[in-house]
Amino acid sequence: MDNTKIAEGVIWYVAFLFSTTFHEAAHAWFAKLGGDLTAYHGGQVSLNPTAHIKREPIGMVLLPILSLFLIGWPFGYASAPYDPVWAQRNHQKAALMSLAGPVSNLFLMLVAGFLIRLGYGMHYFEAPMEIQYSEVASGAGTAANLALVVSIFFSLNLILCIFNLMPLPPLDGSGVIPLFLNQRLAQRYRDIIHNQAFAMMGLLFAWKLFPKIFSPVFLFAVNVLYPGLDYHR
């Protein structure tokens, strides 16, 4: 593996570490706002990744580094603890807590997109001939390095947002559904989705469906960045 690929892998992992920490901190912060201090006392209301790594060392370190070598980008997981009794009694607040994670990744994606668009408008970045996850923008010299960083942040956070919004347990999207249910239905729904068998099936379905969902979303997002260029993959 050459030095360029190693550097790119390091950037992917750092982006994953920061973006996942930001995601879990958003969950923990919204839970705290809603009255559940479980994650706050666990140290998860923080952008310091240490508390999140200690809680999920496999999902935050081992799995993403391994997947970098196997598929070229980091795949992992993390979690923020919460009080299930609080969630049952406050289903709308718990649903907002679930929504906070993907929204935080959407925010980071929009920041990266803004920087790409700003750099493109100032002729610092260029629109690449062919779009890749690590090449949403391109450039020469120092601009090439910055383009790589913002491209990875753009793609990774869009991946995290869309994947986690899928309404399949145990993903965050399944936790958002009680926002539209009354208290009685929300309690029954939460009892069902917390069954481990449903969680395993949900992950399998999500893994199969995600590429079909994400590809058109990614293309749409890129074409919003570069109106008139009409990228295809």
Buried (B, 14 or more C-beta within 10 A) or exposed (E): EEEEEEEBBEBBBBBBBBBBBBBBBBBBBBBBBBEBBBBBEBBBBBEEBEBBBEBBEEBBBEBBBBBBEEEBBBBBBBBBBBBEEBBBEBBBBBBBBBBBBBBBBBBBBBBBBEBBBEBBEEEBBBBBEEBEBBBBBBBEEEBBEBBBBBBBBBBBBBBBBBBBBBBBBBBBBBBBBBBEBEEEEBBEBBEEBBEEEBBEEBBEBBEEEBEEBBEEEBBEBBBEBBEEEEBEE
